[in-house]
Amino acid sequence: MTAYVALLRGVNVGGRGKVDMRELKKQVEDLGCEDVRTYINSGNVVFRDRRRASTLTRLLEDALGRRVAVRSLADVQALCARIPDGWTNDKVQKSDVGFLLDEPGEELWNALRKDLPPRHVHDWGGEVTVRNVNTVRKLRELMEQLAR
């Protein structure tokens, strides 16, 4: 079994895209995924499954009616190795990962908050679902626990 994370796009952002995490957990379990857990209220689901990420992506998008990025534990570990150790998401820095939805891969972005205009939104250049680096690192931790 492989540990995966499903990252839903546009969940509970600015009062829009409301999704109940208990219901989300049940929907993922109903697809046959095991050891399903959600993390924070923004559409992050970790679970185990034998199917491929591409199959799971299609199943989840059909069942949930929204775009989803599915990554394996190996994918997330490789991604975390690319994130510089000094990057964090705090009062000084804004550090995000854009998970590409139309092709495999991720983009990294970091800036000092003092250099950003108010309410800055980074242009990712394509359709992505974004998580800050703190969340990505925590998701890796949860996935590693599932894999034990």
C-alpha positions as CSV (number, residue, x, y, z in Angstrom):
1,M,0.0,0.0,0.0
2,T,1.2,3.5,-0.8
3,A,0.6,6.5,1.4
4,Y,-0.9,9.4,-0.6
5,V,-2.1,13.0,0.0
6,A,-5.0,14.5,-1.9
7,L,-5.0,18.3,-2.1
8,L,-8.3,19.8,-3.0
9,R,-8.4,23.1,-4.8
10,G,-10.3,26.0,-3.5
11,V,-11.6,24.6,-0.2
12,N,-12.7,26.9,2.6
13,V,-10.8,29.9,1.1
14,G,-12.2,33.3,2.1
15,G,-15.5,31.8,3.1
16,R,-16.0,30.1,-0.3
17,G,-15.8,26.4,-1.3
18,K,-17.1,25.1,2.0
19,V,-16.3,21.5,2.6
20,D,-17.0,19.6,5.8
21,M,-13.9,17.6,6.7
22,R,-15.9,14.7,8.2
23,E,-17.9,14.4,5.0
24,L,-14.7,14.6,2.9
25,K,-13.1,11.8,5.0
26,K,-16.2,9.6,4.5
27,Q,-16.3,10.3,0.7
28,V,-12.6,9.2,0.4
29,E,-13.3,6.1,2.5
30,D,-16.3,5.3,0.3
31,L,-13.9,5.1,-2.7
32,G,-12.1,2.3,-0.9
33,C,-9.1,4.3,0.5
34,E,-7.8,3.2,3.9
35,D,-6.5,4.9,7.0
36,V,-8.1,8.2,5.8
37,R,-7.3,11.4,7.8
38,T,-7.9,15.1,7.0
39,Y,-5.5,17.8,8.1
40,I,-6.6,21.3,8.9
41,N,-9.8,22.7,7.3
42,S,-8.4,23.3,3.8
43,G,-8.9,20.1,1.9
44,N,-5.9,18.0,2.8
45,V,-6.5,14.2,3.0
46,V,-3.9,11.6,3.7
47,F,-4.7,7.9,3.1
48,R,-3.3,4.6,1.9
49,D,-4.3,2.8,-1.3
50,R,-3.0,0.3,-3.8
51,R,-4.1,2.2,-6.9
52,R,-2.0,4.6,-9.0
53,A,-2.1,8.4,-8.3
54,S,-3.6,9.1,-11.8
55,T,-6.4,6.7,-11.1
56,L,-7.0,8.1,-7.6
57,T,-7.0,11.7,-9.1
58,R,-9.7,10.8,-11.6
59,L,-11.8,9.0,-9.0
60,L,-11.5,11.8,-6.4
61,E,-12.3,14.6,-8.9
62,D,-15.4,12.7,-10.1
63,A,-16.6,11.9,-6.6
64,L,-15.9,15.4,-5.1
65,G,-16.7,17.6,-8.1
66,R,-13.5,19.7,-7.8
67,R,-9.9,19.6,-8.9
68,V,-7.5,17.5,-6.9
69,A,-3.7,17.0,-6.8
70,V,-2.7,13.5,-5.6
71,R,0.9,12.9,-4.6
72,S,2.6,9.8,-3.1
73,L,4.8,9.8,-0.1
74,A,7.8,9.5,-2.3
75,D,6.7,12.5,-4.3
76,V,6.2,14.6,-1.2
77,Q,9.5,13.5,0.3
78,A,11.3,14.5,-2.9
79,L,9.4,17.8,-2.9
80,C,10.4,18.5,0.7
81,A,14.0,17.8,-0.1
82,R,13.8,20.6,-2.7
83,I,12.4,23.2,-0.2
84,P,15.3,25.2,1.3
85,D,15.6,24.5,5.1
86,G,15.4,28.3,5.8
87,W,12.0,28.7,4.1
88,T,9.1,29.0,6.4
89,N,5.7,30.6,6.4
90,D,5.7,33.2,9.3
91,K,5.6,36.9,9.9
92,V,8.9,37.4,8.0
93,Q,8.5,35.1,5.0
94,K,5.7,33.8,2.8
95,S,6.7,30.4,1.3
96,D,4.3,28.4,-0.8
97,V,4.1,25.3,-3.0
98,G,1.9,25.3,-6.1
99,F,0.8,21.8,-6.9
100,L,0.2,21.7,-10.7
101,L,-3.2,20.3,-11.6
102,D,-2.8,19.7,-15.3
103,E,0.5,18.0,-15.2
104,P,2.8,16.4,-12.6
105,G,5.0,18.7,-10.6
106,E,5.1,21.5,-8.2
107,E,6.5,25.1,-8.2
108,L,8.1,26.7,-5.2
109,W,7.8,30.3,-4.3
110,N,9.2,32.4,-1.5
111,A,9.3,36.1,-0.6
112,L,9.9,38.4,2.3
113,R,6.6,39.8,3.5
114,K,8.0,43.3,3.8
115,D,8.6,43.2,0.0
116,L,5.1,42.2,-0.9
117,P,2.2,44.6,-1.5
118,P,-0.9,44.1,0.7
119,R,-3.1,41.1,-0.3
120,H,-0.5,39.9,-2.8
121,V,-1.5,36.9,-4.8
122,H,1.4,35.1,-6.7
123,D,0.8,34.4,-10.4
124,W,1.5,30.6,-10.8
125,G,1.0,30.7,-14.5
126,G,-1.4,27.8,-14.6
127,E,-4.0,26.0,-12.5
128,V,-2.6,25.0,-9.1
129,T,-3.7,24.3,-5.6
130,V,-1.4,26.0,-3.1
131,R,-0.2,25.0,0.3
132,N,2.4,26.8,2.5
133,V,5.6,25.0,3.2
134,N,4.7,24.5,6.9
135,T,1.6,22.5,5.8
136,V,3.5,20.5,3.2
137,R,6.1,19.5,5.8
138,K,3.4,18.5,8.2
139,L,1.6,16.4,5.5
140,R,4.9,14.6,4.8
141,E,5.1,13.8,8.5
142,L,1.5,12.4,8.6
143,M,2.2,10.3,5.4
144,E,5.3,8.9,6.9
145,Q,3.3,7.8,10.0
146,L,0.8,6.0,7.7
147,A,3.7,4.2,5.9
148,R,5.1,2.7,9.1
